[in-house]
Amino acid sequence: MTLAEALAARIDELLEQTGLTQYQLAKRSGLAQTTIADIRKMRNKGTNILNLSAIAQGFGMDLPQFFNSPLFYGENISD
């Protein structure tokens, strides 16, 4: 799995867990809905850390909590 795939999967996972929509996450994070959509659809291969931090905050967590998932374990990332 690439890092872009892991990021998309993690956002999808958290949206499902929290019951938030992409629109609600965009409002909470202060990002454009298209930014989140681009990450989820892997159109944005080089997502910047500021956007990831905003997304994590939109979910009510910090970056370590966001990345605390088996999706990001070294052996699971191929790029």
C-alpha positions as a LaTeX table, in Angstrom:
\begin{tabular}{lrrr}
\hline
Residue & $x$ (\AA) & $y$ (\AA) & $z$ (\AA) \\
\hline
Met1 & 0.00 & 0.00 & 0.00 \\
Thr2 & 1.31 & 3.45 & $-0.83$ \\
Leu3 & 1.26 & 6.28 & 1.66 \\
Ala4 & $-1.44$ & 8.02 & $-0.42$ \\
Glu5 & $-3.58$ & 4.86 & $-0.20$ \\
Ala6 & $-3.02$ & 4.63 & 3.55 \\
Leu7 & $-4.03$ & 8.27 & 4.06 \\
Ala8 & $-7.18$ & 7.81 & 2.00 \\
Ala9 & $-8.06$ & 4.62 & 3.89 \\
Arg10 & $-7.46$ & 6.27 & 7.27 \\
Ile11 & $-9.70$ & 9.23 & 6.45 \\
Asp12 & $-12.42$ & 6.88 & 5.20 \\
Glu13 & $-12.05$ & 4.77 & 8.35 \\
Leu14 & $-12.34$ & 7.81 & 10.63 \\
Leu15 & $-15.30$ & 9.23 & 8.69 \\
Glu16 & $-17.10$ & 5.93 & 9.22 \\
Gln17 & $-16.16$ & 5.72 & 12.91 \\
Thr18 & $-17.18$ & 9.29 & 13.69 \\
Gly19 & $-20.24$ & 9.42 & 11.45 \\
Leu20 & $-18.99$ & 12.63 & 9.87 \\
Thr21 & $-19.48$ & 13.45 & 6.22 \\
Gln22 & $-16.68$ & 14.78 & 4.06 \\
Tyr23 & $-18.46$ & 18.15 & 4.09 \\
Gln24 & $-18.60$ & 18.20 & 7.90 \\
Leu25 & $-14.92$ & 17.27 & 8.12 \\
Ala26 & $-14.06$ & 20.08 & 5.71 \\
Lys27 & $-15.95$ & 22.60 & 7.85 \\
Arg28 & $-14.35$ & 21.33 & 11.07 \\
Ser29 & $-10.86$ & 21.28 & 9.61 \\
Gly30 & $-11.07$ & 24.59 & 7.78 \\
Leu31 & $-10.05$ & 22.96 & 4.49 \\
Ala32 & $-11.84$ & 23.02 & 1.18 \\
Gln33 & $-13.98$ & 19.96 & 0.59 \\
Thr34 & $-12.10$ & 19.44 & $-2.67$ \\
Thr35 & $-8.81$ & 19.16 & $-0.76$ \\
Ile36 & $-10.19$ & 16.30 & 1.30 \\
Ala37 & $-11.77$ & 14.71 & $-1.77$ \\
Asp38 & $-8.44$ & 14.88 & $-3.62$ \\
Ile39 & $-6.68$ & 13.09 & $-0.75$ \\
Arg40 & $-9.42$ & 10.45 & $-0.52$ \\
Lys41 & $-9.34$ & 9.82 & $-4.27$ \\
Met42 & $-5.52$ & 9.85 & $-4.25$ \\
Arg43 & $-5.31$ & 12.68 & $-6.76$ \\
Asn44 & $-2.95$ & 14.46 & $-4.41$ \\
Lys45 & 0.09 & 12.20 & $-3.96$ \\
Gly46 & 2.07 & 14.78 & $-1.94$ \\
Thr47 & $-0.29$ & 15.93 & 0.79 \\
Asn48 & 1.33 & 18.50 & 3.04 \\
Ile49 & 1.59 & 18.07 & 6.78 \\
Leu50 & $-0.43$ & 21.22 & 7.49 \\
Asn51 & $-3.43$ & 19.74 & 5.68 \\
Leu52 & $-3.01$ & 16.45 & 7.55 \\
Ser53 & $-2.82$ & 18.31 & 10.84 \\
Ala54 & $-6.02$ & 20.21 & 9.98 \\
Ile55 & $-7.77$ & 16.95 & 9.07 \\
Ala56 & $-6.65$ & 15.34 & 12.33 \\
Gln57 & $-7.95$ & 18.36 & 14.25 \\
Gly58 & $-11.22$ & 18.09 & 12.33 \\
Phe59 & $-11.55$ & 14.60 & 13.78 \\
Gly60 & $-10.71$ & 15.98 & 17.25 \\
Met61 & $-7.28$ & 14.38 & 17.42 \\
Asp62 & $-3.64$ & 15.27 & 17.01 \\
Leu63 & $-1.25$ & 13.89 & 14.40 \\
Pro64 & 0.11 & 11.02 & 16.55 \\
Gln65 & $-3.46$ & 9.81 & 17.09 \\
Phe66 & $-4.23$ & 10.13 & 13.37 \\
Phe67 & $-1.18$ & 8.06 & 12.44 \\
Asn68 & $-1.77$ & 5.51 & 15.22 \\
Ser69 & $-3.08$ & 2.85 & 12.87 \\
Pro70 & $-1.70$ & $-0.37$ & 11.41 \\
Leu71 & $-2.17$ & 1.29 & 8.01 \\
Phe72 & 0.99 & 3.29 & 8.69 \\
Tyr73 & 3.22 & 0.51 & 10.02 \\
Gly74 & 6.46 & 0.43 & 8.06 \\
Glu75 & 5.90 & $-3.01$ & 6.61 \\
Asn76 & 2.52 & $-1.91$ & 5.23 \\
Ile77 & 3.85 & 1.10 & 3.27 \\
Ser78 & 5.52 & 0.40 & $-0.04$ \\
Asp79 & 6.60 & 3.86 & $-1.13$ \\
\hline
\end{tabular}
